[in-house]
Amino acid sequence: MAVELTGITKRFPGVVANSDINIAVRRGHVHAIVGENGAGKSTLMKILYGMQRPDEGTITINGHTVSFSSPSDAIGAGVGMVHQHFMLADNLTVLENVVLGSEPTRGGVIDFGAARRRITEISDNYGLDVQPDRLVEDLGVGDRQRVEILKVLYRGARILILDEPTAVLVPQEVDELFDNLRELKEEGLTVLFISHKLDEVLQVADEITVIRRGTTVDTVDPAQVTARQLAELMVGSELPTPETRESTVTDEQVLRVADLSVRATDGRPLLEDVTLTIHRGEVLGIAGVEGNGQAELVEAIMGMRVLSGGVVHLGSKDITTWSTRKRREAGIAYIPEDRHRHGLLLDSPLWENRVLGHQTERPNVKGQWIDRASARRDTARIVEQYDVRTPGIDVLASSLSGGNQQKLIVGREMSGSPKVLVAAHPTRGVDVGAQAAIWDYIRDARRNGLAVLLISADLDELIGLSDSLKVILRGRFVADVDPAQVTPEQLGSAMTGAGERP
């Protein structure tokens, strides 16, 4: 066995994250680990990578019992981890990112020639197609991920932990990743694949371990189970779908953006002449490979970007020059792409996070002062209504799992009867249970008249939830798509500019 985790238990104040976890991973296999957010997957992987130490249990690598005090110890034992959120410096080249912290030297000087040869050798051996001298800021998401994989291979890893590796990839990039994983397997490497996407797990894994509420419940052969059965093992219910059948779209225009343009500080166009309209009761989906202007569009609508042209209307009001705060007070709710950077104060309790961004609105204020008692009561309501699994409202936001953090944000933004919801990747990094809950919240709000701008890398989610779809490429809308007719493959082709538009 490449990896054996036996009796792993990890406790935190008020919660047992892992309880008697047992997993055996064969050498040269892709072993998937699935479970709800909060099930204990992330804690377990942090223990295996030396970021945390278990309270009980043993870790065995290639037959040797080990004790890791840091990621450096894990790397020294041949264990590498590719995190869900890439850790690359945009202003450095691929080569510089790969060798950073592990630079080969000759005579006290970095030997870039040796580094380039080693990177090229690894890239060729594993079919990664990485170009050492390209700037990372010029790379797409799939290319960046391959750089991250190469970075851990460069450090000698023979066991790779991939945390939600397909979360931001379009279908073609997922296929390329799976081809890379097959190359890694053929060379004898072992992969631990953490994912919420059950169809992908069934496609790529040799074995699947299911974790529920902190403990292992089963290890199964993917050839012997269906996605529905896996979902039942994970959450005790059948696999949900985002599909929305009945139309609730009205003729009332709620948000209208016309000829919107945004430029970078160096004058490069980031958005060009973007026009869209969202009606009451409508979900407008935006499909695109990340980095093609979606983030700039969201930030422009929220008042976080200076426009170089165009106008933004909320109902009959021109809000183009309004501040972000004024836009939010007028009824624009916002689920940010990065919940840690823009959605939460991780070191603050849940009730303070309920107030965040709504500190001028009831029930959070009384007169000019924060109304702590009302804010706390409303936080308790959100926790119950949106099934935020937490010991209480005074725990820090950082102590919640990703899915529960996301449900807290969704509950906060859905409060106060907003007119528009700008939802950027609302289910990224959450499990099937939390994902289904968030889909239901959006569907219910849409049915009650909410206008929704939906940005997502999950094409099934976009197709299932959207009433209309636009494809964005290099800062421009290049296609209008009927969600009832398009397939994920057709949508992926349109997003990359390949093939005929659907």
N, C-alpha and C positions, 0 to 999 in steps of 0.2 A: 504494500500500500504506500502511496505517496504521502498521504495525510491521514492521520487518525485522531479524531477528537473524542475523548472519552470522559463522560461525566462532567462536562464543562458547566459550571454554575457561576453566575455573576449577579451580585446584588448591588442595588443602589438604594439610597434612602427612600423608603416607601414603595419600592417596586423590585421584583425579581426579574431581571432582563433575560437571563438564561437559567434553565433549571435542568440539570442532568442531560445535556445535549450529547448525542452520540452519532458521529458521522465517520464513515470510512470511504476514502476517495482513492480509486485505483490509478496507478501511474499510466499516463498516456490517455486518460479519459477526460471528457467534458462532463463535470458533475454540477448539475444545477441545484440551487437552493432557493426555494420559493416559500412565500408566507406573507401574511398581511404586514402592513407597517405597524411597528410595535411588537411584532412577533419575536424579535430578537436577532434577526439576520445581521443587521449592521453591527451590533455589539459583538456577535460571534466573529465576524470578519475582522473587527478591530483587535480582538484577542489574538486571532491567528496571525495578524500582521504586526503584533507587538505594540499596538497603540494603547491597549489596556491589558491588565493582568487578571486572570480568572481567580475567583475565590476558592474554587474547587475544580478538580479534574486535571487531565494531562493532555499534552499535545505531542504527537509523535510524527516526525518528518523522516520519511525513508527508513523507518525502523528504529530511529533514535529519538528518545524522549528529550524534548527541548523546553527551555523556559526563556521567553523573550521579554526583555525589558524595554525595547524600543523597536521601531521599524528597521533600524540599522541591524539589529540582531536577526530580524526576519530575513532581510535582504542577504545577510551573510549566510543564512541557511538555505538560500535559493527561493525564497518566497517574495513575490512582487505583487503590487496592487495598483490597478488602474481605477481611479476614483470616478464617480459619476460626473462630478464637476472637474473638468480638466485643469491641471496645474501647470500651465505653460505660460511663458512670457512672450507676449505678442511681438515685442520689439526685437526679439532675438531670432536667429536662424534656427532651423531644425537641429543642425549640428550643435549649436550652442546650448539649446534646451536639453538635448540628450546627454551631453557630457557635464552639464552643470552639477557641481558637487562631486563629480567623479572624473575629473579631467586627467587624461594621460599626459605625462610630462617627459621632457627630455632635456637634461641640463637645466632644470628649474623653469623651463618654458613649456607652455602647453603645446603638445605635439598634435596640431590639427590634422596633419596628414595621416597619422595613425588612427585618429578618431574617425576621419572620413572613410578610411578603408574598412574599419570595423563596422561602422554604420551601414555602409554599402553591402558588406558581406552578410550582415544580419537581415537586411532588407531583402536581399536576393534569396537567401536561404528560406525565408518564411513568406515570400510573396507579398511583402508589405508595400512595395513600390513607393518608398520614401526618398525624397530628394533632399540631401543634406543642406544645400545652400539656400533653400527657399525661406523667406520670412514666414513665421508662424501666422502673422496677421493676414497673410494672403491665402491661407489654407481654409478649405471647407471643414465642416464638422467631422466627416468621415476620415479625412486626411489627418486631422488633429488627433483623432483617436488612435490611428495607426502610429503616430509619433509617440503617444503615451505608451503603447504596447512595446514599441521598439526601445523606449527609455528603460523599461524594467528588464527587457531581454539584454540590453547593453550591460546591465549590472549583474548579469549572470543568473537571472531568475529561471528556474525550471518549473515552478509552480506559480500560476498567475491567478489572481483574484480580480474578476471583472465585475464592478458594481454598476448595475443597470446600464450595460454597455450600449443598448440600442435605443435609449430614451430619446435621443435627439437625431436619430438617423432616419432617412427616407428608405423605402423598401429596397431600392437598388443598393444603398450603402449597407443595409442589413445583410443582404446576400453576399456582398464583398467581405464583410466582417466574418461571416460564417465560413467562407472560403479560407480566410486567414486562420481561423480556429482549426480547420481541418489540416492545414499545413503544420500548425503547431503540434497537433496530435501525432501526425506522421513522424515528426522529429522527436517524439517521446515526451513532449511537455504535457503538463497536467493543468487543467483550467477549472476553476470554481466560478460558476456563472450565476450571478445574482440577478434575478429579473422578476417583474410582475406580469410579463407578457407570455401567457401560457402557451399560445400557439408557437411562439418562437422557441420556448423551452423544449417543447415536444419535438421540434425540428432539429435542434442542435445537440441536445444532451444525450449522453450515454446512460446516465442515471439521474434521478431527481429525488432530492430529500425535501420533505415538506415540514416546515416549522410552524407550530401554532401555539400562541401564548407562551412563548419562551422555551418550548421543548419540542423535540423531534417526534412526529407522529407516524411517519412512514418514509421508507425509501422505495421508490418504484421504478420499474422499467418503462420508459416512455412508449415502447411498442405495445404495452399492455394496458395503458390508460388513455382516457380522452381528456380534453380540456375541461369538460364539465365535471368529470370525476376529480381532477386536480383541484378545481375551484371548491368542490364540496369538502375535500380534505383541508383546504386552507381556511375557508370561512363558514363551512356548513351550509352553503347555498349554491345554487347553480350559477354558471358563468353569466354575468350580466352583459347586455349590449347597449350601446348608446342610441339605438335607433329610435327616431321620433317620427310618427306617422301623421298625426293630425296637424293641420296648419292652423296657426293662430295669428298669422300676419295680417295687419290692418293697413289702411291707407295713410295713417297718421305718421308723418316723418318726425323722428325723434332726434337723430343725429345726422348731420349732413356735413361732409367734408368736400371742398371743391378746390381743384388745382393745387393741392398741397405739395410744397417742395421744401426740402431740408438739405442744407449743404454742410459738409465737414469744415473744420477750421481751415483746411488747406484749399477749400473751394470745390472739392469733389462732390458731385451730387450723390446724396444718400437716398432721397426720395424725389421723384419728378412727376409733377402734374397728377397726383393721386386724387381720385374723386370716388366717393362712396356715399350711400344713403342707407340708413337703418331705420326700419319702421317699428312702431309699437308691436310687440309680440313676435319679433323676428330675430333669429340668430343668423348673423352674417359671418361666415367663416373665411379666414385668410390662410391659404396654403402657400408654403414656400420653404425652400431650404434655408436654414438659419443663416443670418447675415445678409439677407437680401432686402432689408428695409422694414421688416416687421417691427423690430424694437423701436426704430425711429418713428414709425407711424403711431405706435402706442404712446410714446413719449410726447409726440406732437399733439395728439388729442388730449393728453392729460396736462398740457401746458408745461412740460418739462424740457422742451426743445424750442429753440428760437427758429421761427419759420423764415424761409427766404421767399416764400410766396404762398398764396392760397388763403382760404378762410375756413373757419369751423363754426357751425351753427348748432345750438342745442334748442330744439323746438324752433321758435321764431326769433331767438336771441342770437346775435353775433357774439361769440365768446372768444374770438381769435386772440384778443389782447388780455384775456382774463388770467389771473394767477391760478396755479394748481389748486390752492385752497378754495378759491371762489368757485371753480368748476366742480369740486367735490361737494361743496355746500349746495350747489345748484342741482345735484342729483346724479353725478357721474361716479359710480363705484368702480373700484380698481383691484383686480387680483394680479399682482406683479409676477413677472417671469421668474425672478429670483426672490423667493420668500425671505431668505436670510438677509439680503442687502436692502430690499425695499419694502418688505411686508411685516417684519417683526423686529422688536427689540429683544434679542435672545436672552439678555441678562436681566430682563424685567419680568414680573409676574404676569399671568394671563390677563388679569383684570386691567392692568395698565396697557397691555397690547390691544384690549378691546377699545380703549380710548384713542389709540394711535390713529392719526389721520382724521379723527372725528371729535377732536377736543373742543370744538365750538358748537357741538350739536347735542340735543337731548338724546338719551337720558344722561349723558356724561357730564353735563354742566348745569349749574344753577346760578343764574346771573353771570358773573364773570369768573366764577370759581368752579373747579372740578368737583363734581358731586360724587364722592367716593362710594357712598352707600348705593346710589342708583347704578353707577357703573359696575359695581360688584354684583348687584342683583341681575343686571342684564348680561353680564359675563356668565353667570350661572345658568341663565336661560339659554344662551348660545351653546354652552357645553352640553346641556341636556338635549336641546332641539337638534343639534348637528352632530350628536354622538361623538363629542371630543373626549377621548378616553384619557382621563387625568385624575390623580388623587385629589385635586382641588384647584381652585382658581388662584391660589397664592404660589403655586409652583412656577419656576422659571420656564419661559417658552422654550429654552434650549433643552429642557428635559423631556419634551414631547417628541414622539416619532414624527417623521416627515408628513405622514398622512394626517395625523392629528393636528399638526401645525397648520396644514392646508385647510382642514375643516374649520379651524378657528378663524382663519382669514376669510373664508367663504361666508361663514356665519356673520362675521363683523360687517362685511361689505354688503350682504343681503339685508342687513338691518336698516331701518329708516326709509323703506320704500323708494329705492333709487329709480331713476328713469332709464339710465343706461348702465350696463355692466361691461367694462373693458376687461376681458379675461384672457390673460396671456399664459398659456400652458397651465390651465387650472388643475389638471390631474397629473402633472409631471412628477414622477418618483413616488406615486402612491399606489397602494395595493388595489386588488379588484374590488374589495369591499368598500374602501373609501372612494374609489373611482366611480362605482355605481351610485354611491350616495351623492357625490358632487354632480353627476349627470342628472339625478333626480331633482336636486335643488335648482339647477339651471332650467330644466324642463318646466318645473312648477312655476318658477318666476316668469318664464316666457309666456306660459299660459295665462298669467295674471297681468300681462302687458309689458313686461320688461323687454327693452331692446338690448341685444347682446352682440358685442364684437368679440369673436372667438379666434384667438391665435393658438395653434397647436401643431406639434410635430407628429401627433397620433392621427394618421389619415383616416382610420376607422371612426375615431371620435369626431373629426371634422365632417365626414360624410354623414354620420349618423345623427348628429345634433343640428347641423346647419340647414336653414331654409334656402340659403343661397351661398355660393362659394365664389371667391375670387382668387386667382393665382398671382403671386407677386414674384418678380424676377428682376434683379438688379435695380430695385427701387421703383419699378413700374408695375402696374397691373397688366398682365399679358393675356389673361383669359377669364371669362365668366363661365362657370361650370354648374350644371344641374346635379345636385347631390343625389337625386333619385336615379340617375343614369350612370354616373361615373364610377369606375373601379379604383381601388387604391393604386394599382399599377399605372393606369392612365393618368391619375393625378400626379403620381411621382414623376412620370415622364414630362408632364407639363411644367412641373416645378423646376426641373433641371434643363428645360429648353430642348429636350430631346423628343423626337417623334412628332406625330400630329397632336394638335390640341384637342382635348375631349370636347 
